Amino acid sequence: MGNLLIREGRPAEIMLVEDNRGDALLAARAFRQAEIDNNLTVAETGEKAMAMLRREGEYASLGLPDIILLDLNLPMMSGKDVLAVIKNDDALRHIPVIILSSSSALPDISGSYDLHANAYIVKPLNLENFSDVVHSIEQFFFMLAVLPATE
């Protein structure tokens, strides 16, 4: 069976929205070690993520990601605001959004699901645990689940 990405023979397109450089580096290293070929794009702010998703200006040729990993604690435009915009946009709402946050607070978790997050993961603190999270994400979202086609 397998996922459509594997059958299409193309890398998985992953967007990470993360303002913490250390966390972004951890994620990048974990995705480089992933089983599935992937392209990781990092947006350091919610505004930049939205410009990329809407293909504005310098991002006009950028394709849509297959999945978005979204931190909640971003400067200016919060992760919850980004999530709300994505899930209320007909052209973007089909993209699975996984919240990847250091917060394990119930209001953050339930608030994210109220805004239609596809999953909520408390951010791991080291590379080994981050690699485990990445492996679980790729196993579920890229090997088991069938994702909607992107353009």
Buried (B, 14 or more C-beta within 10 A) or exposed (E): EEBBBBEEEEEBBBBBBBBBEEBBBBBBEBBEEBEBEBBBBBBBBBBBBBBBBBBEEEBEEBEBBBBBBBBBBBEEBBBBBBBBBBBEBEEBEBBBBBBBBBBEEEEBBEBBEEBEBBBBBBBBEEBEEBBEBBBEBBBEBBBEEEBEEEE
